[in-house]
Amino acid sequence: MPERLDALMRAYLLDVFAERDPARRVAAIARTCTEDVVFVDAEGVVEGHEALSAKAQSILDGAEGLEFRPVDGPRQVQDLGYLAWELGPPGGPAVVSGADMGFVRDGRLAKVYTVLFT
């Protein structure tokens, strides 16, 4: 489970929220998230693959020229994964940073909380 959770947290950040191609993002969501996945952030809650993809797209639409990148490695406690990240121009300083905390069910992320630090 540790290697799988590490891979899930990285894939969630890089293959879901950093992916600008909608078809590849939808495929990544299917691989990494349960059908009833719940995403929670300061703006609210979305549920399901379509809603998660739309949320990622709306974030990317407002982040032209910026990239997500992990900060440090994922951490875990049993079925909870944690991955700190930042968003900024390639090779430049972060304009925002945060962390994802995800709960795993049946080998995929079932609920993810995103917290912004800056």
C-alpha positions in Angstrom: 0.0 0.0 0.0 2.7 2.6 0.7 4.1 2.6 -2.9 0.5 2.7 -4.3 -0.5 5.6 -2.1 2.7 7.5 -3.0 1.8 6.9 -6.7 -1.8 7.9 -6.2 -1.0 11.2 -4.5 1.6 12.1 -7.2 -0.8 11.1 -10.0 -3.6 13.1 -8.5 -1.5 16.2 -8.6 0.4 15.7 -11.8 -2.0 13.6 -13.9 -5.3 15.2 -12.8 -4.8 18.8 -11.6 -1.7 19.5 -13.8 -3.1 17.9 -16.9 -4.3 20.4 -19.5 -5.6 17.7 -22.0 -9.2 16.9 -20.9 -9.2 13.3 -22.3 -5.9 12.4 -20.5 -7.2 14.1 -17.3 -10.5 12.0 -17.4 -8.5 8.8 -17.9 -6.2 9.7 -14.9 -9.2 10.4 -12.7 -10.7 7.0 -13.6 -7.3 5.4 -12.6 -6.8 7.3 -9.4 -10.2 8.1 -8.0 -13.3 6.2 -7.0 -16.5 6.8 -9.0 -18.0 8.8 -6.0 -14.8 10.8 -5.3 -15.3 13.9 -3.2 -13.1 16.9 -3.5 -13.2 19.6 -0.8 -11.5 23.0 -0.8 -12.2 26.5 0.5 -14.6 27.1 -2.4 -16.8 24.1 -1.7 -17.3 20.4 -2.5 -17.6 18.6 -5.8 -18.4 14.9 -6.2 -17.8 12.5 -9.0 -15.4 12.2 -12.0 -17.1 14.8 -14.2 -17.2 17.4 -11.4 -13.6 16.8 -10.5 -12.5 17.2 -14.1 -14.5 20.5 -14.4 -12.9 21.7 -11.1 -9.4 20.9 -12.4 -10.2 22.6 -15.7 -11.4 25.8 -14.0 -8.2 26.0 -11.9 -6.0 25.4 -15.0 -8.0 28.1 -16.9 -6.9 30.6 -14.3 -3.3 29.3 -14.2 -2.0 29.9 -17.7 1.8 29.7 -17.8 1.9 28.1 -14.4 2.7 24.5 -13.4 1.9 22.3 -10.4 4.9 20.6 -8.8 5.2 18.5 -5.7 7.1 19.8 -2.7 8.9 17.0 -0.8 7.6 13.5 -1.0 4.1 12.2 -0.1 3.5 11.2 3.5 1.0 8.6 4.7 -0.7 7.3 7.8 -2.7 4.2 7.1 -5.3 5.1 4.5 -4.5 8.9 4.5 -2.0 10.4 2.0 -0.5 13.9 2.2 1.3 15.7 -0.6 2.5 19.4 -0.4 2.7 21.2 -3.7 3.2 24.6 -5.3 2.0 26.3 -8.4 4.3 28.7 -10.2 6.0 29.5 -13.5 8.4 26.8 -14.8 11.7 27.3 -13.0 10.2 30.3 -11.1 9.0 30.9 -7.6 5.6 29.7 -6.4 2.6 32.0 -6.6 0.6 29.7 -4.4 1.3 26.6 -2.3 -0.8 24.1 -0.6 -1.4 20.4 0.2 -3.7 17.6 -0.7 -4.8 15.1 1.9 -6.5 12.1 0.4 -8.3 9.1 1.9 -8.0 5.8 0.0 -10.8 3.2 -0.5 -10.4 0.1 -2.5 -7.0 1.2 -3.9 -8.2 4.6 -5.2 -8.7 8.1 -3.7 -12.2 8.5 -2.3 -12.0 11.9 -0.7 -9.4 14.6 -1.1 -9.1 17.9 0.9 -7.0 20.7 -0.6 -5.7 23.4 1.7 -4.0 26.5 0.4 -1.0 28.0 2.4 -0.5 31.2 0.4 
